[in-house]
Amino acid sequence: MFAGMNTGAVPSLAPHHMAMIPSERLTEIQKEYFAELAHLTTNPESIELKDRRFAGKAWHSSWSKIIAATYLLNSKHLMELAKAVDTDDKAKQKILFTTEQMIDALSPSNFIATNPEVLENIISSQGQSIQNGIVNLLGDMKKGKVSQTDESAFEVGKNIATTEGQVVFRCELFEIIQYKPLTETVFERPYLMVPPCINKYYILDLQPDNSIVRYMVNQGHTVFLVSWKNPDTSMAEVSWDDYVGKGVIRAIDVVKEIGGSKQINILGFCVGGTLTASALAVLAARKDNSIASLTLFTTLLDFTNSGILDVFIDESMVKMRETSIGGADGKFGMMSGLDLGNTFSFLRPNDLVWNYVVEGYLKGNSPPPFDLLYWNGDSTNLPGAMYCWYLRHTYLQNDLVKPGKITLCGEKIDLSKISCPAYIYASHDDHIVPWKSAYESSHILKGENRFVLGASGHIAGVINPPSKNKRYYYENNKIEKTADEWLAGAKEIKGSWWPNYSKWLEQFGGKKIPARKTFGNAKYKKLEAAPGRYVKEKSVPAD
């Protein structure tokens, strides 16, 4: 799910061979370019700027309009040149990504001299906007990232991550939060959420009106949640194996004990889903039937097509990380959460980088508060050993889907041995976990599976509460041979997919019992109120 490059880094283009554009196609592109350029210069009144970067009234003056239109024309044909390069798919993907990064960075909206809105602000504010922008820039340099929201507006446990509960277990790797029931009766089987360890858990519990945690509690589930520790340098040697065995499997055992149940329902989100499936494969090898149902949100198990992140991953990059932080030369280190966050932002640079550079540094505006973007900027480090194993055995070698290829917790794992029913959710516009790749999990897992496709992207598609009545989702109760066949037979349904999921999960909850009024049990006593300690640990810029 992550590339782990530095801020704004682009993938290396190793010169294994010269990539060329066929001469016929090059001539065709040049001819098209000069024809469109001639039309633009001789008919400036016909220019239409449909790009939202140039939507402001100031861009409609003659010279600004021509600057923007020329940039868009050049951008279009640079991308045509990149697409025309005759090379292998991996190299072409890198060329396209690098070209797009360059084009986005060179937009006239990103520079004072060519952005008329910035110039108007400077004049109208008598230079105060530039002074404010410098203050914003210096503040972000200290933080090591571009500010996307007003971080002072949020505090974890105060106005974000506020669903009532107690920490009932803590070890060196994670805490378990048990949430207070909100219904008189609950399903007898506990429900465990495993969020990604690359992010803080509270994406699942932002605010009361968009909290999946609160929603599931309201549906009558006794909800437990893993809150991963934000690793420091003492944890550099913690491995993927540790996250599976000492993490997910241990959490399953604790929840079973507290809930007094032989089986539980479990959810894994993104990397948390990959970890959860790995754990269930270990349990399957041990003939352990602890899981009644599995839920995967935007999760990759088959990494054949890993989307835009694949552009970063090759043997040289993985070896470099293994040597520097993964223990290959006896050196273990940390993958910085700040670097990871910056990398993710540059996957969508216009939306998550340049937009805020222009508003914050050039115009001197402070970003408004937005809970999702606050979470997005609250980064988490990763142990070097775990991170490098993940890069090599998933993104690079796709070993998880090879039966018996990987040994975890002393067991040779086979994902096809996971036979419990599974609910597999993907988001249509997800650039991190392509939905067609997520669909492959419906074939890998051998239980009675359901696949549901939501609208929007990796996070916004998941956080879609029914109360908002937004978006839509696709449902097809049949698992077809291909993702395209599944979608062709699917029905579009307006609104949130959460009720669909809740109804599916009910059949695995067991009977209804009176809700318990206490937390934990005699062995696992409540330690402190949610959100606990680990979620508040911050990543800081390296010295």
VOGU-3710 file (C-alpha; in Angstrom, 3 decimals, decimal comma):
1> mfagmntgav> 0,000/0,000/0,000  2,905/2,324/0,102  6,001/3,241/-1,785  8,130/4,863/0,882  10,006/7,326/-1,264  10,976/10,818/-0,158  8,814/13,892/-0,670  7,994/14,368/-4,316  10,326/11,605/-5,392  9,813/10,055/-8,781
11> pslaphhmam> 10,717/6,491/-9,725  14,119/5,832/-11,202  14,221/5,189/-14,937  17,104/2,771/-15,282  18,568/3,050/-18,812  18,409/-0,669/-19,668  17,632/0,302/-23,269  16,745/3,408/-25,207  13,023/3,986/-25,289  11,948/5,449/-28,615
21> ipserlteiq> 8,804/6,955/-30,125  7,946/5,488/-33,528  8,713/8,125/-36,155  5,232/7,979/-37,692  3,566/8,614/-34,339  6,041/11,378/-33,468  5,275/13,161/-36,742  1,548/12,801/-36,097  1,812/14,259/-32,583  3,941/17,177/-33,809
31> keyfaelahl> 1,473/17,928/-36,595  -1,459/17,905/-34,163  0,428/20,130/-31,710  1,324/22,846/-34,205  -2,191/22,854/-35,650  -3,720/23,356/-32,193  -1,106/25,968/-31,265  -1,842/27,937/-34,445  -5,568/27,843/-33,702  -4,978/29,010/-30,118
41> ttnpesielk> -2,799/31,986/-31,121  -5,090/33,126/-33,953  -8,370/32,575/-32,105  -7,739/33,558/-28,460  -11,403/34,456/-28,013  -12,352/30,783/-28,461  -10,264/29,610/-25,494  -12,222/27,734/-22,812  -10,471/26,895/-19,533  -12,200/23,849/-18,066
51> drrfagkawh> -9,414/22,988/-15,621  -10,437/23,930/-12,066  -6,970/25,395/-11,347  -7,911/28,194/-13,756  -11,571/28,594/-12,838  -11,169/31,948/-11,046  -12,282/35,185/-12,718  -8,707/36,536/-12,780  -7,678/33,800/-15,223  -10,075/35,139/-17,853
61> sswskiiaat> -8,018/38,212/-18,733  -6,403/37,849/-22,157  -2,774/37,208/-21,163  -3,626/34,877/-18,248  -6,013/32,912/-20,419  -3,345/32,424/-23,105  -0,724/31,366/-20,519  -3,086/28,779/-19,028  -4,292/27,530/-22,415  -0,733/27,164/-23,714
71> yllnskhlme> 0,214/25,216/-20,587  -2,752/22,877/-21,019  -1,911/22,374/-24,694  1,732/21,597/-23,897  0,650/19,263/-21,097  -1,683/17,361/-23,389  0,978/16,752/-26,002  3,708/15,902/-23,493  1,419/13,146/-22,217  0,780/12,029/-25,798
81> lakavdtddk> 4,542/11,777/-26,318  4,911/9,783/-23,082  2,117/7,402/-24,107  3,721/6,911/-27,521  7,056/5,652/-26,174  7,668/2,126/-27,434  8,780/0,203/-24,356  7,599/-2,395/-21,857  4,609/-1,736/-19,593  6,663/-1,162/-16,433
91> akqkilftte> 8,925/1,411/-18,083  5,971/3,141/-19,726  4,179/3,370/-16,392  7,240/5,104/-14,919  7,540/7,466/-17,881  3,869/8,442/-17,635  4,057/8,981/-13,875  7,231/11,070/-14,091  5,862/13,163/-16,946  2,637/13,802/-15,052
101> qmidalspsn> 4,563/14,868/-11,933  6,605/17,336/-14,002  3,530/18,725/-15,756  1,658/19,250/-12,485  4,655/20,934/-10,864  5,073/23,380/-13,764  1,501/24,656/-13,800  1,397/28,483/-14,079  -0,923/28,465/-11,070  2,051/27,350/-8,930
111> fiatnpevle> 4,129/30,514/-9,527  3,621/34,074/-8,335  4,489/35,712/-11,660  2,017/33,648/-13,700  -0,883/33,354/-11,252  -3,125/36,454/-11,589  -5,118/35,545/-8,459  -1,916/35,628/-6,389  -0,901/38,962/-7,901  -4,323/40,457/-7,148
121> niissqgqsi> -4,068/39,243/-3,535  -0,641/40,827/-3,102  -1,911/44,167/-4,370  -5,191/44,146/-2,447  -3,539/43,067/0,812  -0,559/45,419/0,356  1,817/42,480/0,589  0,274/40,916/3,700  -0,668/37,763/1,779  2,983/37,089/0,961
131> qngivnllgd> 4,008/37,660/4,586  1,333/35,200/5,692  2,496/32,729/3,081  6,082/32,882/4,333  4,873/32,221/7,886  2,868/29,226/6,629  5,865/27,916/4,680  8,223/28,163/7,654  5,694/26,402/9,856  5,341/23,554/7,368
141> mkkgkvsqtd> 9,113/23,233/7,029  9,261/22,552/10,766  6,512/19,948/10,472  8,086/18,331/7,414  4,891/18,383/5,328  2,470/20,651/3,488  -0,483/21,532/5,730  -3,815/20,346/4,331  -6,071/21,286/7,227  -6,184/23,376/10,377
151> esafevgkni> -4,637/20,860/12,773  -5,372/23,040/15,801  -9,089/22,386/15,267  -8,834/18,704/16,253  -7,717/16,720/19,271  -7,893/12,950/19,405  -10,272/11,917/22,147  -11,846/15,372/22,384  -13,622/16,017/19,087  -12,325/13,132/17,008
161> attegqvvfr> -12,148/9,409/17,954  -14,762/9,995/20,650  -16,833/6,782/20,675  -16,953/5,689/24,308  -14,862/2,699/25,297  -11,955/1,386/27,331  -8,489/0,023/26,566  -8,661/-3,554/27,885  -5,316/-4,868/26,616  -1,907/-3,384/25,868
171> celfeiiqyk> 1,344/-4,954/24,676  4,452/-3,611/22,954  2,740/-3,712/19,543  -0,883/-2,650/20,051  -3,775/-1,819/22,360  -7,265/-3,277/22,190  -10,193/-0,904/22,695  -13,552/-2,340/23,738  -16,473/-0,026/22,974  -19,488/0,569/25,194
181> pltetvferp> -22,723/-1,018/23,909  -25,408/1,371/22,691  -28,185/-1,230/22,464  -29,978/-3,274/25,123  -29,039/-6,547/23,434  -25,975/-7,477/21,374  -24,899/-10,314/19,121  -23,114/-12,990/21,127  -20,068/-13,095/18,840  -17,614/-10,201/19,315
191> ylmvppcink> -16,551/-8,105/16,334  -12,864/-7,173/15,942  -11,607/-4,357/13,691  -8,006/-4,407/12,410  -7,103/-1,040/10,838  -3,956/-0,450/8,759  -0,751/-0,126/10,771  0,402/2,564/8,356  -2,248/4,961/9,698  -3,983/5,759/12,978
201> yyildlqpdn> -7,070/3,667/13,709  -9,479/6,573/14,008  -10,219/6,684/10,299  -12,834/4,198/11,520  -13,989/6,591/14,256  -13,666/10,155/13,024  -16,743/11,916/14,403  -20,101/10,529/15,576  -21,886/11,154/12,264  -19,257/9,375/10,116
211> sivrymvnqg> -17,862/6,749/12,495  -17,953/3,128/11,312  -17,152/2,088/14,898  -20,192/3,893/16,281  -22,382/2,628/13,457  -21,456/-1,007/14,154  -21,989/-0,531/17,898  -25,431/0,878/17,090  -26,153/-2,232/15,026  -25,772/-4,357/18,145
221> htvflvswkn> -22,182/-5,567/17,871  -19,716/-5,726/20,743  -16,909/-3,932/18,961  -13,214/-4,380/19,731  -10,524/-2,505/17,823  -6,753/-2,831/17,423  -4,876/0,444/17,966  -1,345/-0,087/16,659  1,611/1,506/18,407  3,435/4,202/16,438
231> pdtsmaevsw> 6,847/2,453/16,225  10,059/4,071/17,396  13,659/3,021/16,713  13,521/0,330/19,407  11,031/-1,525/17,178  13,096/-1,454/13,968  13,484/-5,256/13,919  9,774/-6,017/14,383  8,730/-8,180/11,432  5,634/-8,925/9,359
241> ddyvgkgvir> 5,589/-12,251/11,193  5,341/-10,319/14,491  2,458/-8,191/13,225  0,616/-11,376/12,223  1,351/-13,575/15,250  2,002/-11,174/18,097  -0,465/-8,725/16,546  -3,590/-10,004/14,805  -3,622/-13,571/16,149  -2,972/-12,390/19,694
251> aidvvkeigg> -5,770/-9,838/19,350  -8,134/-12,585/18,176  -7,268/-14,698/21,227  -7,783/-11,796/23,642  -11,146/-10,865/22,132  -12,326/-14,476/22,266  -11,395/-14,634/25,962  -13,055/-11,343/26,872  -16,138/-12,141/24,812  -16,373/-15,695/26,124
261> skqinilgfc> -16,891/-16,910/22,567  -15,222/-19,661/20,550  -15,674/-17,615/17,368  -15,544/-13,937/16,441  -16,186/-11,833/13,351  -13,204/-9,870/12,070  -12,636/-6,892/9,759  -9,372/-5,830/8,116  -8,932/-2,477/6,368  -6,249/-1,980/3,660
271> vggtltasal> -2,889/-3,239/5,004  -4,838/-4,341/8,063  -6,805/-6,593/5,716  -3,634/-8,103/4,253  -2,358/-8,754/7,786  -5,719/-10,221/8,807  -5,845/-12,577/5,817  -2,259/-13,648/6,595  -3,312/-14,381/10,178  -6,363/-16,364/9,053
281> avlaarkdns> -4,161/-18,422/6,727  -1,970/-19,285/9,727  -5,074/-20,278/11,723  -6,298/-22,362/8,772  -2,999/-24,242/8,709  -3,521/-24,964/12,416  -7,128/-26,102/11,839  -8,234/-23,235/14,093  -11,862/-22,282/13,468  -11,886/-19,035/15,463
291> iasltlfttl> -13,332/-16,825/12,730  -17,028/-16,887/11,848  -16,706/-14,291/9,065  -14,064/-12,110/7,443  -14,536/-8,573/6,127  -11,990/-6,852/3,885  -12,159/-3,141/3,106  -10,026/-1,937/0,136  -7,504/-4,747/0,578  -4,982/-6,346/-1,771
301> ldftnsgild> -4,208/-10,052/-1,522  -3,195/-10,529/-5,151  -0,622/-7,855/-6,057  -0,441/-8,662/-9,783  -1,861/-5,217/-10,525  -1,111/-2,940/-7,588  -2,024/0,279/-9,347  -0,037/3,474/-9,243  2,197/2,305/-6,384  3,737/-0,310/-8,661
311> vfidesmvkm> 5,604/2,504/-10,393  7,928/2,745/-7,379  8,614/-0,934/-6,835  11,471/-2,756/-8,539  14,335/-4,971/-7,427  16,817/-2,107/-7,054  14,451/-0,032/-4,895  13,606/-2,956/-2,624  17,279/-3,949/-2,260  18,156/-0,368/-1,385
321> retsiggadg> 15,554/-0,364/1,397  16,634/-3,798/2,627  20,237/-2,595/2,830  19,458/0,724/4,509  16,718/-0,249/7,002  15,749/-3,890/6,440  18,694/-5,685/8,027  20,344/-6,973/4,828  23,678/-5,526/6,004  22,864/-5,886/9,671
331> kfgmmsgldl> 21,277/-2,428/9,748  17,703/-1,988/10,898  15,931/1,344/10,771  12,526/2,932/10,485  10,402/3,919/7,526  9,358/7,464/8,377  5,638/8,062/8,571  6,193/11,598/7,339  7,966/10,342/4,219  5,199/7,825/3,607
341> gntfsflrpn> 2,539/10,511/3,992  4,327/12,860/1,627  4,651/10,072/-0,935  0,941/9,351/-0,800  0,189/13,039/-1,278  2,312/13,107/-4,436  0,245/10,286/-5,894  -2,445/12,987/-6,304  -0,260/16,116/-6,445  -2,800/18,646/-7,710
351> dlvwnyvveg> -5,345/17,742/-5,044  -3,037/17,055/-2,094  0,094/19,152/-2,712  -0,013/22,011/-5,216  -3,499/23,114/-4,244  -2,258/23,700/-0,683  1,033/25,232/-1,826  -0,875/27,839/-3,828  -3,453/28,555/-1,134  -1,071/28,454/1,819
361> ylkgnspppf> 2,220/29,874/0,527  1,298/32,033/-2,484  -2,057/33,376/-1,279  -1,297/33,247/2,448  -4,519/31,483/3,405  -4,799/29,002/6,245  -6,514/25,703/5,380  -9,972/25,055/6,828  -10,566/22,230/9,337  -11,390/18,827/7,802
371> dllywngdst> -11,365/15,684/9,930  -10,364/13,283/7,157  -7,385/15,405/6,132  -6,354/15,768/9,781  -6,236/11,972/9,985  -4,409/11,838/6,648  -1,632/13,997/8,075  -1,334/12,098/11,375  1,343/9,727/10,154  2,716/6,474/11,557
381> nlpgamycwy> 6,208/5,015/11,228  6,868/1,427/10,183  9,622/-0,932/11,385  12,254/-1,446/8,692  12,136/-5,236/8,914  8,360/-5,401/8,509  8,282/-2,775/5,767  10,962/-4,427/3,626  9,387/-7,878/3,968  6,083/-6,402/2,846
391> lrhtylqndl> 7,600/-4,684/-0,200  9,434/-7,806/-1,382  6,847/-10,490/-0,718  3,758/-8,613/-1,845  4,405/-5,785/-4,311  7,586/-7,203/-5,863  7,138/-10,979/-5,800  3,399/-11,423/-5,074  4,179/-14,376/-2,812  1,036/-14,273/-0,675
401> vkpgkitlcg> -1,067/-15,894/-3,391  1,437/-18,707/-3,977  0,375/-21,676/-1,815  3,149/-22,785/0,533  5,581/-20,107/-0,662  5,565/-18,151/2,617  6,067/-19,377/6,166  4,469/-17,257/8,885  4,378/-18,070/12,589  5,911/-21,454/11,778
411> ekidlskisc> 3,223/-22,389/9,232  3,372/-22,596/5,458  0,375/-20,514/4,487  -2,204/-20,910/1,750  -4,856/-18,198/1,460  -7,152/-20,623/-0,344  -7,500/-22,558/2,922  -9,476/-19,629/4,381  -12,988/-21,018/4,151  -15,100/-18,701/6,318
421> payiyashdd> -17,608/-16,406/4,524  -16,092/-13,099/3,404  -17,484/-9,652/2,598  -15,078/-7,924/0,218  -15,531/-4,183/-0,332  -13,638/-2,079/-2,903  -13,926/1,535/-4,090  -14,358/2,226/-7,810  -11,894/5,136/-8,036  -9,295/3,762/-5,608
431> hivpwksaye> -5,790/4,607/-6,900  -4,063/2,664/-4,097  -6,051/-0,599/-4,232  -7,515/-0,930/-7,748  -10,988/-2,397/-7,422  -10,415/-5,108/-10,021  -7,406/-6,300/-8,028  -9,450/-6,301/-4,828  -12,066/-8,364/-6,675  -9,520/-11,168/-7,126
441> sshilkgenr> -9,828/-11,871/-3,393  -13,282/-13,276/-4,125  -11,573/-16,098/-6,040  -8,601/-16,542/-3,696  -10,725/-17,030/-0,571  -12,795/-20,206/-0,755  -15,724/-19,433/1,538  -19,126/-18,105/0,519  -18,045/-14,637/-0,558  -19,820/-11,401/-1,341
451> fvlgasghia> -18,218/-8,548/-3,282  -19,543/-4,978/-3,142  -18,204/-2,019/-5,111  -18,624/1,497/-3,754  -18,145/4,888/-5,361  -15,228/7,290/-4,849  -11,704/6,535/-3,644  -9,646/4,597/-1,130  -10,907/6,427/1,970  -13,911/8,512/0,915
461> gvinppsknk> -15,574/5,427/-0,544  -15,310/3,619/2,794  -16,362/6,534/4,997  -19,847/6,926/3,549  -22,425/6,914/6,386  -26,107/6,340/5,564  -27,119/9,624/7,218  -25,362/11,582/4,446  -27,312/9,771/1,705  -24,380/10,259/-0,659
471> ryyyennkie> -22,925/8,303/-3,564  -23,981/4,816/-4,626  -22,703/1,269/-4,728  -22,936/-1,795/-6,937  -24,201/-5,159/-5,764  -24,162/-8,513/-7,529  -24,694/-11,584/-5,345  -22,936/-13,797/-7,877  -19,141/-14,068/-7,989  -18,322/-13,967/-11,687
481> ktadewlaga> -15,148/-15,122/-13,421  -13,872/-11,572/-14,024  -14,416/-8,185/-12,413  -15,849/-6,787/-15,645  -18,407/-9,603/-15,836  -19,338/-8,990/-12,211  -19,902/-5,277/-12,851  -21,892/-5,956/-16,018  -24,354/-7,998/-13,955  -24,386/-5,671/-10,937
491> keikgswwpn> -27,190/-3,393/-9,821  -26,487/0,245/-8,933  -28,015/1,237/-5,588  -28,173/4,841/-4,371  -26,737/5,786/-1,000  -24,380/4,122/1,470  -23,344/0,470/1,325  -23,074/0,291/5,150  -26,626/-1,080/5,670  -25,905/-3,749/3,047
501> yskwleqfgg> -22,847/-4,798/5,014  -24,612/-4,688/8,374  -27,407/-6,930/7,093  -24,867/-9,426/5,714  -22,947/-9,517/8,998  -26,043/-10,198/11,120  -26,190/-13,826/9,994  -22,781/-14,493/11,591  -23,385/-12,679/14,879  -25,071/-15,561/16,669
511> kkiparktfg> -27,998/-15,122/18,993  -28,853/-11,856/20,759  -27,869/-11,587/24,428  -28,185/-8,794/27,032  -25,446/-6,180/26,581  -22,696/-6,359/29,189  -22,226/-3,317/31,380  -18,583/-4,044/32,193  -15,373/-3,922/30,167  -12,786/-6,687/29,859
521> nakykkleaa> -12,868/-9,592/32,310  -11,003/-10,861/35,360  -7,839/-11,411/33,320  -8,027/-8,355/31,074  -9,085/-5,350/33,106  -9,796/-1,895/31,761  -6,634/0,202/31,643  -7,786/3,650/30,538  -10,533/5,313/28,539  -10,543/5,245/24,750
531> pgryvkeksv> -8,843/6,365/22,575  -5,922/5,080/24,639  -2,247/5,914/24,605  -0,778/4,614/21,353  -2,977/6,618/18,979  -1,654/9,868/20,443  2,004/9,131/19,663  3,266/11,404/16,900  5,770/10,964/14,089  8,290/13,801/14,020
541> pad> 10,684/14,975/11,275  14,114/13,328/11,346  16,949/15,453/12,653
//
